[in-house]
Amino acid sequence: MRPALALPVRCWLALCGLSVLCGLPTHGQAQVPVERDMPVAASLTLGDVPDAQKRSRTIAILPLKNNLVSFGDLFAPDAPSAVPQLPDVEAALQRALDSHSFVSIKPVGRVRAELADDAAAQPLARAAQQRYRLGLDLYLGLATARAATSLQEATELYRGIYQDIVDPKPLADAAFMLGVSLIDMGRAAQGHIVLKDAFQVQPDRRFRPNFFPPQVNAALANALVDHRSTGDPLHPYGDNRRMLALAGRLGASALVLASLRQGPQEPELFVAIFSAQRRVIEAELRVPLRDADTRLGAFFSRWLSCAPITQARENTPTGREMRLDTSGSYALYLRQPTRRDFHSVGFGAGTSIDVRPGLEWFARLNMYTSLSDPYQDLLHAFNSVRLMSGVGFWLRRGPWRMFARPALDLHLLGDFVATTNANCKLFGTNHKLCDQSSLSDLQQRVLVGINLAVGTHLHIGRNFFVALQGSASTYFLPLTGTDRLNVPVSAEIGLGYRM
Protein backbone atom coordinates (compact mmCIF):
# COMPACT_ATOMS: atom_id res chain seq x y z
CA MET A 1 0.00 0.00 0.00
CA ARG A 2 1.38 3.38 -0.91
CA PRO A 3 2.11 5.69 2.10
CA ALA A 4 -0.21 8.40 0.74
CA LEU A 5 -3.16 6.02 0.96
CA ALA A 6 -2.31 4.46 4.32
CA LEU A 7 -4.10 6.98 6.49
CA PRO A 8 -7.59 7.03 4.89
CA VAL A 9 -7.69 3.28 4.28
CA ARG A 10 -6.62 2.34 7.78
CA CYS A 11 -9.07 4.82 9.32
CA TRP A 12 -11.88 3.43 7.18
CA LEU A 13 -11.04 -0.10 8.27
CA ALA A 14 -10.88 0.97 11.92
CA LEU A 15 -14.18 2.82 11.80
CA CYS A 16 -16.20 0.53 9.52
CA GLY A 17 -14.75 -2.85 8.61
CA LEU A 18 -13.03 -3.55 11.93
CA SER A 19 -15.38 -1.81 14.34
CA VAL A 20 -15.47 -4.86 16.60
CA LEU A 21 -11.71 -5.03 16.89
CA CYS A 22 -11.37 -1.31 17.42
CA GLY A 23 -14.26 -1.05 19.83
CA LEU A 24 -15.43 2.17 18.13
CA PRO A 25 -19.06 1.64 17.05
CA THR A 26 -20.46 3.45 14.07
CA HIS A 27 -23.17 6.07 14.52
CA GLY A 28 -26.46 4.62 15.68
CA GLN A 29 -24.84 1.56 17.37
CA ALA A 30 -23.90 1.35 20.99
CA GLN A 31 -21.74 -1.66 21.80
CA VAL A 32 -19.90 -2.71 24.91
CA PRO A 33 -16.24 -2.85 23.87
CA VAL A 34 -14.58 -6.25 23.73
CA GLU A 35 -12.26 -7.29 26.52
CA ARG A 36 -9.02 -7.08 24.52
CA ASP A 37 -7.90 -3.59 23.42
CA MET A 38 -5.99 -3.38 20.17
CA PRO A 39 -2.89 -1.17 20.32
CA VAL A 40 -3.26 2.15 18.57
CA ALA A 41 -0.93 2.69 15.63
CA ALA A 42 0.97 5.86 16.35
CA SER A 43 1.84 6.22 12.68
CA LEU A 44 -1.75 7.16 11.88
CA THR A 45 -1.07 10.73 12.96
CA LEU A 46 2.49 10.91 11.66
CA GLY A 47 3.55 12.06 8.22
CA ASP A 48 0.24 13.71 7.30
CA VAL A 49 1.06 17.19 8.65
CA PRO A 50 4.45 18.23 10.09
CA ASP A 51 4.27 18.60 13.87
CA ALA A 52 5.38 22.23 13.71
CA GLN A 53 2.37 23.07 11.56
CA LYS A 54 -0.29 21.16 13.51
CA ARG A 55 -2.99 23.11 15.26
CA SER A 56 -4.29 21.78 18.56
CA ARG A 57 -7.87 20.57 18.63
CA THR A 58 -9.94 22.36 21.26
CA ILE A 59 -12.16 19.79 22.97
CA ALA A 60 -14.76 20.84 25.54
CA ILE A 61 -16.05 18.35 28.13
CA LEU A 62 -19.67 19.00 29.12
CA PRO A 63 -21.01 18.12 32.60
CA LEU A 64 -21.98 14.49 33.10
CA LYS A 65 -25.71 13.67 33.19
CA ASN A 66 -26.71 11.24 35.96
CA ASN A 67 -29.69 8.97 35.22
CA LEU A 68 -29.04 6.51 38.05
CA VAL A 69 -31.48 7.81 40.66
CA SER A 70 -33.97 5.00 41.29
CA PHE A 71 -37.72 5.46 40.90
CA GLY A 72 -38.16 4.63 44.59
CA ASP A 73 -36.00 7.61 45.54
CA LEU A 74 -37.92 10.14 43.40
CA PHE A 75 -39.87 11.32 46.46
CA ALA A 76 -37.10 10.64 49.00
CA PRO A 77 -34.81 13.70 48.87
CA ASP A 78 -32.75 12.53 51.85
CA ALA A 79 -32.14 8.99 50.60
CA PRO A 80 -28.43 8.08 50.45
CA SER A 81 -26.98 7.79 46.97
CA ALA A 82 -24.98 4.83 45.78
CA VAL A 83 -23.97 6.72 42.63
CA PRO A 84 -20.24 7.46 42.24
CA GLN A 85 -19.22 11.06 42.53
CA LEU A 86 -19.82 12.77 39.20
CA PRO A 87 -16.62 14.87 39.37
CA ASP A 88 -14.64 11.61 39.56
CA VAL A 89 -16.14 10.40 36.26
CA GLU A 90 -15.61 13.81 34.65
CA ALA A 91 -11.99 13.76 35.85
CA ALA A 92 -11.59 10.33 34.22
CA LEU A 93 -12.73 11.81 30.90
CA GLN A 94 -10.18 14.59 31.25
CA ARG A 95 -7.37 12.19 32.18
CA ALA A 96 -8.13 10.07 29.14
CA LEU A 97 -7.67 13.13 26.88
CA ASP A 98 -4.71 14.68 28.71
CA SER A 99 -2.28 12.04 27.49
CA HIS A 100 -2.74 12.94 23.81
CA SER A 101 -0.75 15.45 21.79
CA PHE A 102 -2.20 18.41 19.91
CA VAL A 103 -5.26 18.52 22.16
CA SER A 104 -6.37 21.58 24.11
CA ILE A 105 -8.94 20.57 26.73
CA LYS A 106 -11.65 22.73 28.25
CA PRO A 107 -12.70 20.81 31.38
CA VAL A 108 -16.16 21.00 32.90
CA GLY A 109 -15.25 23.76 35.33
CA ARG A 110 -13.86 25.99 32.61
CA VAL A 111 -16.85 25.39 30.34
CA ARG A 112 -19.21 26.43 33.13
CA ALA A 113 -17.11 29.47 33.98
CA GLU A 114 -16.97 30.71 30.37
CA LEU A 115 -20.73 30.44 29.95
CA ALA A 116 -21.46 31.99 33.35
CA ASP A 117 -19.05 34.90 32.84
CA ASP A 118 -20.49 35.85 29.46
CA ALA A 119 -21.39 39.53 29.81
CA ALA A 120 -24.24 39.18 27.29
CA ALA A 121 -25.77 36.26 29.21
CA GLN A 122 -25.80 37.82 32.66
CA PRO A 123 -28.72 40.25 32.09
CA LEU A 124 -30.67 37.40 30.47
CA ALA A 125 -30.03 35.24 33.53
CA ARG A 126 -31.37 37.99 35.79
CA ALA A 127 -34.42 38.42 33.56
CA ALA A 128 -35.06 34.66 33.62
CA GLN A 129 -34.83 34.60 37.41
CA GLN A 130 -37.32 37.47 37.64
CA ARG A 131 -39.74 35.69 35.29
CA TYR A 132 -39.44 32.49 37.36
CA ARG A 133 -40.14 34.30 40.64
CA LEU A 134 -43.10 36.10 39.10
CA GLY A 135 -44.45 32.81 37.74
CA LEU A 136 -44.08 31.15 41.13
CA ASP A 137 -45.90 34.02 42.87
CA LEU A 138 -48.70 33.90 40.29
CA TYR A 139 -49.04 30.12 40.72
CA LEU A 140 -49.28 30.45 44.49
CA GLY A 141 -51.83 33.23 43.92
CA LEU A 142 -53.94 30.84 41.79
CA ALA A 143 -53.33 32.84 38.58
CA THR A 144 -52.27 29.64 36.85
CA ALA A 145 -52.55 30.76 33.21
CA ARG A 146 -50.44 33.86 33.79
CA ALA A 147 -48.00 31.78 35.82
CA ALA A 148 -47.55 29.35 32.93
CA THR A 149 -46.79 32.22 30.55
CA SER A 150 -44.16 33.69 32.86
CA LEU A 151 -42.59 30.29 33.55
CA GLN A 152 -42.46 29.53 29.81
CA GLU A 153 -40.55 32.77 29.25
CA ALA A 154 -38.15 31.85 32.06
CA THR A 155 -37.37 28.43 30.58
CA GLU A 156 -36.74 29.88 27.13
CA LEU A 157 -34.37 32.50 28.52
CA TYR A 158 -32.50 29.91 30.58
CA ARG A 159 -32.10 27.54 27.62
CA GLY A 160 -30.79 30.35 25.43
CA ILE A 161 -27.86 31.00 27.79
CA TYR A 162 -27.11 27.27 28.36
CA GLN A 163 -28.17 27.37 31.99
CA ASP A 164 -28.55 23.57 31.92
CA ILE A 165 -24.75 23.41 31.55
CA VAL A 166 -23.82 26.19 33.99
CA ASP A 167 -26.23 25.01 36.72
CA PRO A 168 -29.27 22.92 35.75
CA LYS A 169 -31.32 23.60 38.89
CA PRO A 170 -32.75 27.06 37.96
CA LEU A 171 -33.87 25.82 34.53
CA ALA A 172 -35.24 22.59 36.01
CA ASP A 173 -37.14 24.56 38.68
CA ALA A 174 -38.82 26.70 36.02
CA ALA A 175 -39.57 23.70 33.79
CA PHE A 176 -41.04 21.54 36.57
CA MET A 177 -43.26 24.39 37.78
CA LEU A 178 -44.36 25.04 34.18
CA GLY A 179 -45.37 21.39 33.83
CA VAL A 180 -47.26 21.48 37.13
CA SER A 181 -49.07 24.67 36.05
CA LEU A 182 -50.15 23.06 32.77
CA ILE A 183 -51.48 20.00 34.60
CA ASP A 184 -53.46 22.26 36.96
CA MET A 185 -54.97 23.92 33.88
CA GLY A 186 -56.15 20.56 32.55
CA ARG A 187 -53.52 20.36 29.79
CA ALA A 188 -52.16 17.01 30.96
CA ALA A 189 -50.55 15.93 27.67
CA GLN A 190 -48.62 19.18 27.27
CA GLY A 191 -47.68 19.10 30.95
CA HIS A 192 -46.30 15.56 30.55
CA ILE A 193 -44.01 16.69 27.71
CA VAL A 194 -42.74 19.64 29.74
CA LEU A 195 -42.05 17.44 32.79
CA LYS A 196 -40.22 14.92 30.62
CA ASP A 197 -38.04 17.72 29.24
CA ALA A 198 -37.42 18.89 32.82
CA PHE A 199 -36.04 15.46 33.70
CA GLN A 200 -33.79 15.74 30.65
CA VAL A 201 -32.36 18.90 32.22
CA GLN A 202 -31.93 17.40 35.71
CA PRO A 203 -32.54 13.64 35.62
CA ASP A 204 -31.42 13.08 39.23
CA ARG A 205 -34.00 15.50 40.67
CA ARG A 206 -35.88 14.48 43.83
CA PHE A 207 -38.97 15.94 45.48
CA ARG A 208 -40.51 16.10 48.94
CA PRO A 209 -43.31 13.50 49.05
CA ASN A 210 -46.08 15.87 50.23
CA PHE A 211 -45.07 19.01 48.35
CA PHE A 212 -47.37 18.44 45.34
CA PRO A 213 -50.89 16.91 45.17
CA PRO A 214 -51.09 13.14 44.43
CA GLN A 215 -52.04 13.69 40.76
CA VAL A 216 -48.93 15.81 40.25
CA ASN A 217 -46.74 13.19 41.93
CA ALA A 218 -48.20 10.58 39.57
CA ALA A 219 -47.47 12.86 36.59
CA LEU A 220 -43.87 13.30 37.76
CA ALA A 221 -43.38 9.54 38.07
CA ASN A 222 -44.85 8.94 34.59
CA ALA A 223 -42.64 11.64 33.09
CA LEU A 224 -39.54 10.07 34.65
CA VAL A 225 -40.49 6.64 33.27
CA ASP A 226 -40.98 8.18 29.81
CA HIS A 227 -37.65 10.00 30.00
CA ARG A 228 -35.79 6.84 31.04
CA SER A 229 -37.36 4.75 28.27
CA THR A 230 -37.17 7.20 25.34
CA GLY A 231 -34.38 9.66 26.19
CA ASP A 232 -31.28 9.60 24.00
CA PRO A 233 -28.11 9.18 26.12
CA LEU A 234 -26.00 10.40 23.21
CA HIS A 235 -27.76 13.79 23.14
CA PRO A 236 -28.03 14.78 26.82
CA TYR A 237 -28.00 18.51 26.02
CA GLY A 238 -30.12 18.75 22.89
CA ASP A 239 -29.92 18.19 19.17
CA ASN A 240 -26.98 18.70 16.83
CA ARG A 241 -28.02 22.24 15.95
CA ARG A 242 -27.82 23.33 19.58
CA MET A 243 -24.48 21.54 20.00
CA LEU A 244 -23.09 23.33 16.95
CA ALA A 245 -24.06 26.71 18.41
CA LEU A 246 -22.51 25.72 21.75
CA ALA A 247 -19.28 24.60 20.07
CA GLY A 248 -19.06 27.96 18.34
CA ARG A 249 -19.71 29.76 21.61
CA LEU A 250 -16.90 27.82 23.32
CA GLY A 251 -14.54 27.93 20.34
CA ALA A 252 -14.33 24.13 20.38
CA SER A 253 -13.87 21.75 17.48
CA ALA A 254 -15.48 18.88 19.40
CA LEU A 255 -17.72 18.36 22.43
CA VAL A 256 -17.55 15.36 24.76
CA LEU A 257 -21.06 14.40 25.92
CA ALA A 258 -21.42 11.82 28.69
CA SER A 259 -24.25 10.34 30.74
CA LEU A 260 -24.75 7.54 33.25
CA ARG A 261 -27.55 4.99 32.86
CA GLN A 262 -28.51 1.76 34.49
CA GLY A 263 -27.66 -1.17 32.25
CA PRO A 264 -29.11 -4.67 32.38
CA GLN A 265 -26.82 -5.61 35.27
CA GLU A 266 -24.79 -2.58 36.33
CA PRO A 267 -24.39 1.17 35.71
CA GLU A 268 -23.05 2.08 32.30
CA LEU A 269 -21.28 5.15 30.94
CA PHE A 270 -22.35 6.55 27.56
CA VAL A 271 -19.87 8.84 25.80
CA ALA A 272 -20.50 10.67 22.52
CA ILE A 273 -18.22 13.03 20.60
CA PHE A 274 -19.89 15.80 18.63
CA SER A 275 -17.81 17.18 15.76
CA ALA A 276 -18.37 20.86 14.99
CA GLN A 277 -16.86 20.35 11.53
CA ARG A 278 -19.12 17.45 10.55
CA ARG A 279 -22.05 18.63 12.72
CA VAL A 280 -22.85 15.10 13.86
CA ILE A 281 -21.99 12.62 16.57
CA GLU A 282 -18.95 10.98 14.97
CA ALA A 283 -17.91 8.54 17.72
CA GLU A 284 -19.75 6.87 20.58
CA LEU A 285 -19.01 4.47 23.40
CA ARG A 286 -21.06 2.41 25.85
CA VAL A 287 -19.01 0.83 28.62
CA PRO A 288 -19.62 -0.56 32.13
CA LEU A 289 -18.85 2.20 34.62
CA ARG A 290 -16.34 0.06 36.49
CA ASP A 291 -14.27 -0.26 33.29
CA ALA A 292 -14.40 3.44 32.37
CA ASP A 293 -10.80 4.26 33.37
CA THR A 294 -9.33 1.50 31.23
CA ARG A 295 -11.62 1.90 28.22
CA LEU A 296 -11.73 5.69 27.80
CA GLY A 297 -8.07 6.05 26.89
CA ALA A 298 -8.31 3.56 24.03
CA PHE A 299 -11.59 5.07 22.84
CA PHE A 300 -10.18 8.61 22.59
CA SER A 301 -6.97 7.30 21.01
CA ARG A 302 -8.85 5.60 18.20
CA TRP A 303 -11.02 8.66 17.60
CA LEU A 304 -8.08 11.10 17.59
CA SER A 305 -6.06 8.81 15.31
CA CYS A 306 -8.66 9.06 12.57
CA ALA A 307 -9.92 12.60 13.22
CA PRO A 308 -8.33 15.10 10.78
CA ILE A 309 -5.61 17.37 12.11
CA THR A 310 -5.90 20.99 11.02
CA GLN A 311 -2.76 22.54 9.59
CA ALA A 312 -1.87 25.95 10.96
CA ARG A 313 -1.52 28.62 8.28
CA GLU A 314 1.99 29.78 7.59
CA ASN A 315 2.93 33.09 9.21
CA THR A 316 -0.49 33.19 10.83
CA PRO A 317 -0.99 32.71 14.58
CA THR A 318 -3.35 29.91 15.58
CA GLY A 319 -6.96 31.07 15.61
CA ARG A 320 -6.43 34.04 13.26
CA GLU A 321 -9.00 34.24 10.47
CA MET A 322 -9.23 36.23 7.26
CA ARG A 323 -12.55 37.06 5.61
CA LEU A 324 -13.40 38.26 2.12
CA ASP A 325 -16.85 39.42 1.03
CA THR A 326 -18.64 41.17 -1.81
CA SER A 327 -22.03 42.81 -1.59
CA GLY A 328 -24.64 44.91 -3.27
CA SER A 329 -24.90 48.36 -1.73
CA TYR A 330 -27.39 51.22 -1.48
CA ALA A 331 -26.57 54.74 -0.21
CA LEU A 332 -28.44 57.94 0.52
CA TYR A 333 -27.06 61.38 1.44
CA LEU A 334 -28.80 63.05 4.36
CA ARG A 335 -27.36 66.42 3.30
CA GLN A 336 -27.49 67.24 -0.42
CA PRO A 337 -27.99 70.33 -2.62
CA THR A 338 -31.05 68.84 -4.35
CA ARG A 339 -34.58 69.50 -3.16
CA ARG A 340 -35.46 65.80 -3.11
CA ASP A 341 -33.31 62.82 -2.23
CA PHE A 342 -31.34 61.08 -4.92
CA HIS A 343 -30.29 57.44 -4.54
CA SER A 344 -27.00 55.67 -5.16
CA VAL A 345 -26.54 52.01 -5.97
CA GLY A 346 -23.38 49.98 -6.43
CA PHE A 347 -21.31 47.21 -4.96
CA GLY A 348 -18.70 46.76 -2.26
CA ALA A 349 -15.81 44.44 -1.48
CA GLY A 350 -14.01 44.06 1.78
CA THR A 351 -11.50 42.08 3.79
CA SER A 352 -10.83 41.66 7.49
CA ILE A 353 -8.19 39.86 9.54
CA ASP A 354 -8.53 38.94 13.20
CA VAL A 355 -5.54 40.36 15.07
CA ARG A 356 -6.67 39.00 18.44
CA PRO A 357 -9.91 37.75 20.02
CA GLY A 358 -12.55 40.44 19.60
CA LEU A 359 -10.32 42.73 17.51
CA GLU A 360 -9.81 42.93 13.73
CA TRP A 361 -8.24 45.07 11.02
CA PHE A 362 -10.43 45.69 7.98
CA ALA A 363 -10.55 47.56 4.69
CA ARG A 364 -13.47 48.14 2.35
CA LEU A 365 -13.97 49.55 -1.16
CA ASN A 366 -17.36 50.76 -2.41
CA MET A 367 -18.28 52.05 -5.88
CA TYR A 368 -21.57 53.87 -6.49
CA THR A 369 -23.56 55.31 -9.36
CA SER A 370 -25.95 58.06 -8.27
CA LEU A 371 -29.35 58.26 -9.94
CA SER A 372 -31.25 61.44 -10.79
CA ASP A 373 -33.61 62.99 -8.23
CA PRO A 374 -37.34 63.52 -9.00
CA TYR A 375 -36.85 67.26 -9.78
CA GLN A 376 -33.68 66.59 -11.79
CA ASP A 377 -31.70 69.08 -9.72
CA LEU A 378 -28.80 66.68 -10.16
CA LEU A 379 -27.88 67.48 -13.74
CA HIS A 380 -26.48 64.04 -14.56
CA ALA A 381 -25.61 60.81 -12.82
CA PHE A 382 -22.17 60.64 -11.30
CA ASN A 383 -19.87 57.92 -10.03
CA SER A 384 -18.08 57.88 -6.71
CA VAL A 385 -15.56 55.67 -4.93
CA ARG A 386 -15.23 55.21 -1.17
CA LEU A 387 -12.30 53.60 0.63
CA MET A 388 -12.62 52.81 4.35
CA SER A 389 -10.17 51.21 6.74
CA GLY A 390 -9.76 50.87 10.47
CA VAL A 391 -9.80 48.57 13.50
CA GLY A 392 -13.08 46.88 14.38
CA PHE A 393 -14.56 44.94 17.26
CA TRP A 394 -16.42 41.62 16.94
CA LEU A 395 -18.35 39.11 19.03
CA ARG A 396 -19.20 35.53 18.06
CA ARG A 397 -22.40 33.75 19.17
CA GLY A 398 -22.98 30.41 17.48
CA PRO A 399 -23.38 30.95 13.73
CA TRP A 400 -23.65 34.72 14.23
CA ARG A 401 -20.67 37.08 14.25
CA MET A 402 -21.54 40.67 15.17
CA PHE A 403 -19.16 43.58 14.58
CA ALA A 404 -18.75 47.34 14.96
CA ARG A 405 -16.21 49.07 12.71
CA PRO A 406 -15.08 52.69 13.13
CA ALA A 407 -13.02 53.76 10.13
CA LEU A 408 -11.39 56.58 8.17
CA ASP A 409 -13.44 57.29 5.02
CA LEU A 410 -11.96 58.68 1.78
CA HIS A 411 -14.67 59.61 -0.73
CA LEU A 412 -13.72 60.45 -4.35
CA LEU A 413 -16.54 62.18 -6.19
CA GLY A 414 -16.98 62.14 -9.96
CA ASP A 415 -18.55 64.97 -12.00
CA PHE A 416 -21.05 66.24 -9.47
CA VAL A 417 -23.06 69.27 -10.60
CA ALA A 418 -26.45 70.24 -9.15
CA THR A 419 -28.68 73.31 -9.46
CA THR A 420 -32.23 74.44 -8.82
CA ASN A 421 -32.07 77.09 -11.58
CA ALA A 422 -34.43 76.31 -14.48
CA ASN A 423 -32.32 78.19 -17.05
CA CYS A 424 -29.27 76.12 -16.20
CA LYS A 425 -31.32 72.97 -16.73
CA LEU A 426 -32.81 74.16 -20.04
CA PHE A 427 -29.87 75.91 -21.69
CA GLY A 428 -26.85 74.33 -19.98
CA THR A 429 -24.44 75.46 -17.34
CA ASN A 430 -22.33 77.53 -19.79
CA HIS A 431 -25.25 79.63 -21.13
CA LYS A 432 -25.39 83.30 -20.23
CA LEU A 433 -28.85 82.89 -18.74
CA CYS A 434 -27.54 80.33 -16.25
CA ASP A 435 -26.76 81.90 -12.88
CA GLN A 436 -23.37 80.44 -11.99
CA SER A 437 -23.92 81.14 -8.31
CA SER A 438 -26.77 78.62 -8.30
CA LEU A 439 -24.45 75.74 -9.26
CA SER A 440 -23.13 73.24 -6.73
CA ASP A 441 -19.99 72.00 -8.40
CA LEU A 442 -17.92 69.37 -6.57
CA GLN A 443 -16.14 67.91 -9.58
CA GLN A 444 -13.22 65.59 -8.73
CA ARG A 445 -13.40 66.52 -5.07
CA VAL A 446 -11.99 64.21 -2.39
CA LEU A 447 -13.91 64.23 0.87
CA VAL A 448 -12.28 62.97 4.09
CA GLY A 449 -14.19 61.92 7.17
CA ILE A 450 -15.05 59.13 9.56
CA ASN A 451 -17.38 56.17 9.17
CA LEU A 452 -19.10 53.80 11.59
CA ALA A 453 -20.46 50.47 10.39
CA VAL A 454 -22.35 47.80 12.35
CA GLY A 455 -23.38 44.45 10.99
CA THR A 456 -23.34 40.70 11.28
CA HIS A 457 -22.11 37.60 9.52
CA LEU A 458 -24.39 34.55 9.46
CA HIS A 459 -22.36 31.42 8.75
CA ILE A 460 -24.25 29.11 6.40
CA GLY A 461 -21.54 26.51 6.04
CA ARG A 462 -18.12 25.72 7.30
CA ASN A 463 -16.57 28.75 5.61
CA PHE A 464 -19.33 30.67 3.78
CA PHE A 465 -21.39 33.41 5.39
CA VAL A 466 -24.06 35.98 4.59
CA ALA A 467 -22.93 39.55 5.33
CA LEU A 468 -25.33 42.29 6.46
CA GLN A 469 -24.08 45.80 7.22
CA GLY A 470 -25.28 49.34 7.78
CA SER A 471 -23.03 52.40 8.03
CA ALA A 472 -22.98 56.18 8.22
CA SER A 473 -20.23 58.74 7.52
CA THR A 474 -19.58 62.40 8.12
CA TYR A 475 -16.96 64.46 6.26
CA PHE A 476 -14.94 67.37 7.65
CA LEU A 477 -12.27 67.89 4.96
CA PRO A 478 -11.93 69.99 2.86
CA LEU A 479 -13.09 72.80 5.11
CA THR A 480 -15.35 74.22 2.38
CA GLY A 481 -17.84 72.26 0.32
CA THR A 482 -18.73 69.52 2.76
CA ASP A 483 -21.80 71.46 3.86
CA ARG A 484 -23.37 70.88 0.41
CA LEU A 485 -22.94 67.08 0.25
CA ASN A 486 -22.43 65.08 3.44
CA VAL A 487 -23.62 62.34 5.81
CA PRO A 488 -24.11 59.33 3.51
CA VAL A 489 -25.87 56.33 5.04
CA SER A 490 -25.65 52.95 3.37
CA ALA A 491 -26.90 49.39 3.62
CA GLU A 492 -25.21 46.29 2.19
CA ILE A 493 -26.01 42.61 1.78
CA GLY A 494 -23.73 40.02 0.25
CA LEU A 495 -21.79 36.78 0.57
CA GLY A 496 -18.37 36.11 2.04
CA TYR A 497 -15.79 33.41 2.60
CA ARG A 498 -13.74 32.70 5.69
CA MET A 499 -10.16 31.60 4.98
KAFENMO-V111306 format. One line per field, one symbol per residue. phi: phi as a letter, one per 40 degrees, with the letter a starting at -180 (. if undefined). burial: b if it has 9 or more other C-alpha atoms within 8 Angstrom, else e. A space follows every 50 residues. Layout:
phi: ???
burial: ???
//
This chain:
phi: .cdcbccccccccccbcbccccgbcccgbbbcdcccccccccccbbgcbd dcbcbcccbbbcdccbbccccccdbbccccbcccccdccccccccccccb cfbbbbcdcccccccccccccccccccccccccccccccccgcccccccc ccccccccccbfccccaccdccdccccccccccccgcccccccccccccc cbcccbbccbcbcdccdccccccccccccbccccbcbhcccccccccccc gbcabbbbabaccdbacbbbbbbcccccgacbaaabaddcbcdccccccc cccccbccbcccccfbddgcbbbbabacbbbaccbacccbcbbbbiabaa aabccadgbabaaabbbbbccccdcfcccacbbabbbbaibbbbabbgcc bcabbcacbbbccccbbbabccccccbhcccccccccccbbbcfcbbbab bbbbaabbcbacbcacbbabaababbbccbhcccaafcbabbaababcb
burial: eeeeebbeebbbbbbeebbbbbbbbbeeeebbbeeebeeeeeebeeeebe eebbbbbbbbbbbbbbbbbeeebbbbbeeeeeeeeeeebbebbbebbeee eebebbbbeebbbbbbeeeebbebbebbbbbbebbbbbbeeebbebbbbb bbbbbebbbebbbbbbebebbbebbbbbbbbbbeeebeebbbbbbbbbbb bbbbebbeeeeeeeebbebbbbbbebbeeeeebbbbeeebeebbbbbbbb ebbbbbbbbbbbeeeebbbbbbbbbbeebebbbbbbbbbeebbebbbbbb bbbebbeebeebeeeeeeebebbbbbbbbbbbbbbbbbeebbbbbbbbbb bbbbeeeebbbbbbbbbbbbbbbeeebbbebbbbbbbbbbbbbbebbbbb bbbbbbbbbbbbbbbbbbbbbebbbebbeeeeebbeeebbebbbebbbbb bbbbbbbbbbeebbbbbbbbbbbbbbbbeeebebbbbbbbbbbbbbbbe
//
